[in-house]
Amino acid sequence: MILRTLRLGDEVRLHEYRNKKEVSKYQSWTRFSQREARNLVTYTLNHPYEGEPKQKTQLAVTLKDGTMIGDLHLETLSKTCLTIGYTLDSVYWGMGYGREAVRGLLAYIKETFPHNKVIAYIYKENDRSRRLLLDLGFVKFDESFFYHDEGYVLYLRGGNKK
Ligand SMILES: CC(C)(COP(=O)(O)OP(=O)(O)OC[C@H]1O[C@@H](n2cnc3c(N)ncnc32)[C@H](O)[C@@H]1OP(=O)(O)O)[C@@H](O)C(=O)NCCC(=O)NCCS
């Protein structure tokens, strides 16, 4: 598996799998049009990510043969905290790819940026996503009945809980 920055042409696969009902079910979008896919690629290319507060980026998850099977979201919330998101084409669910991709993202963050705290929010019904986070060592720190979601946190270097 390879994690890389989005590039021109990725909009085709982004639209294909993000627009599937089961993929968007617990996400912030319902439909994901070709235009939205193109905008996401363009935004990413025009906004290099250096880990500074308010910066965000999107990575492609590909198999070794180049097939794009999903994408990862990375966003800086503060000098110590990042938030992540992950989306895989449902054709590739249940094979351990999600865990492998997020594990790779966490390793990349740890070796590249000084941030210690990584958080992820999921909808309460998103059991697959919860299993993934718990398996990678995340713990629940927040729960909202209003938004119907839960927040999970992982401290990359333990100790310093800032
Ligand atoms: C959440 C999501 C990324 C999980 O993807 P995934 O690849 O199925 O997740 P995992 O890597 O954790 O897969 C683990 C499953 O594969 C199975 N598996 C099979 N072979 C495996 C292997 N070699 N290694 C690990 N797990 C393996 C595990 O038993 C596990 O099954 P289970 O979920 O029934 O317990 C995916 O469902 C998704 O993209 N959903 C839509 C988007 C979304 O909701 N994102 C989260 C909101 S930010």
The ligand as a Gaussian input file, in Angstrom:
#p B3LYP/6-31G(d) Opt

LIG

0 1
 C      -14.102000       2.827000       8.307000
 C      -13.412000       2.102000       7.145000
 C      -12.207000       2.916000       6.675000
 C      -12.941000       0.732000       7.620000
 O      -12.275000       0.098000       6.535000
 P      -11.813000      -1.422000       6.634000
 O      -10.714000      -1.636000       5.658000
 O      -12.988000      -2.311000       6.551000
 O      -11.254000      -1.429000       8.108000
 P      -10.200000      -2.344000       8.755000
 O       -8.866000      -2.233000       8.165000
 O      -10.324000      -2.016000      10.203000
 O      -10.746000      -3.796000       8.441000
 C      -10.745000      -4.679000       9.447000
 C      -11.640000      -5.838000       9.103000
 O      -10.972000      -6.608000       8.099000
 C      -10.775000      -7.932000       8.599000
 N       -9.485000      -8.391000       8.064000
 C       -9.368000      -9.286000       7.062000
 N       -8.070000      -9.468000       6.782000
 C       -7.363000      -8.665000       7.614000
 C       -5.965000      -8.415000       7.809000
 N       -5.047000      -9.033000       7.070000
 N       -5.583000      -7.512000       8.740000
 C       -6.503000      -6.882000       9.502000
 N       -7.862000      -7.086000       9.359000
 C       -8.268000      -7.969000       8.430000
 C      -10.808000      -7.795000      10.100000
 O      -11.216000      -9.001000      10.698000
 C      -11.831000      -6.686000      10.307000
 O      -13.139000      -7.194000      10.246000
 P      -14.274000      -6.575000      11.198000
 O      -14.401000      -5.108000      10.863000
 O      -15.480000      -7.368000      10.828000
 O      -13.810000      -6.746000      12.597000
 C      -14.393000       1.870000       5.966000
 O      -15.481000       1.135000       6.428000
 C      -14.891000       3.157000       5.324000
 O      -14.220000       3.766000       4.500000
 N      -16.131000       3.589000       5.675000
 C      -16.746000       4.744000       5.036000
 C      -16.091000       6.021000       5.437000
 C      -16.166000       6.258000       6.920000
 O      -17.190000       6.034000       7.546000
 N      -15.052000       6.763000       7.486000
 C      -14.975000       7.056000       8.903000
 C      -15.448000       8.403000       9.216000
 S      -14.055000       9.521000       9.280000

